[in-house]
């Protein structure tokens, strides 16, 4: 099984919840989203259209 896991911040995961079957949301201790895990990604996303990403002004970004 393949997995797609975009990470929003590098903080430790304090809890997780399943939004829908196979879509897992990870949260930090403050309840902020840390990452989204998409199980069986190649079956769910058969024709990717692109990725959108935007940072607020003044925030530090890290290269991937």
C-alpha positions as CSV (number, residue, x, y, z in Angstrom):
1,X,0.0,0.0,0.0
2,X,1.3,3.5,-0.9
3,X,0.8,6.5,1.3
4,X,0.9,10.3,0.6
5,X,1.7,12.3,3.7
6,X,2.0,16.1,3.4
7,X,3.4,17.7,6.6
8,X,2.2,21.1,7.7
9,X,4.8,21.6,10.5
10,X,7.5,19.6,12.1
11,X,6.0,19.4,15.5
12,X,5.4,16.1,17.3
13,X,2.1,14.4,16.8
14,X,0.0,14.3,20.0
15,X,-3.1,12.7,18.5
16,X,-4.7,11.5,15.3
17,X,-8.2,11.1,13.9
18,X,-9.6,9.5,10.8
19,X,-11.6,12.1,8.8
20,X,-12.9,9.4,6.4
21,X,-11.7,5.8,6.0
22,X,-8.0,5.9,4.9
23,X,-7.6,9.7,5.5
24,X,-5.8,10.3,8.8
25,X,-5.3,13.7,10.4
26,X,-2.4,14.2,12.9
27,X,-2.6,17.0,15.5
28,X,-0.1,18.5,17.9
29,X,-0.7,19.1,21.6
30,X,-2.4,22.5,20.8
31,X,-4.8,20.8,18.4
32,X,-3.1,22.3,15.3
33,X,-2.8,20.1,12.2
34,X,0.6,18.5,11.8
35,X,0.0,16.3,8.8
36,X,-2.5,14.5,6.6
37,X,-2.0,10.8,5.7
38,X,-3.8,9.4,2.6
39,X,-3.7,5.6,2.5
40,X,-3.8,3.9,-0.9
41,X,-3.0,7.2,-2.5
42,X,-2.5,5.9,-6.0
43,X,-6.0,4.4,-6.0
44,X,-7.6,7.6,-4.6
45,X,-5.7,10.1,-6.8
46,X,-5.6,8.6,-10.3
47,X,-5.1,11.9,-12.3
48,X,-3.3,14.5,-10.1
49,X,-4.0,18.0,-11.2
50,X,-1.4,19.8,-9.2
51,X,-0.4,21.0,-5.7
52,X,-1.3,24.4,-4.3
53,X,0.8,25.9,-1.6
54,X,0.8,29.4,-0.1
55,X,2.6,30.9,2.9
56,X,1.6,34.0,4.7
57,X,4.0,36.9,4.3
58,X,6.9,37.0,6.8
59,X,6.8,33.3,7.5
60,X,9.9,31.2,7.0
61,X,9.7,28.4,4.4
62,X,11.8,25.3,4.2
63,X,12.9,23.6,1.0
64,X,11.6,20.1,0.3
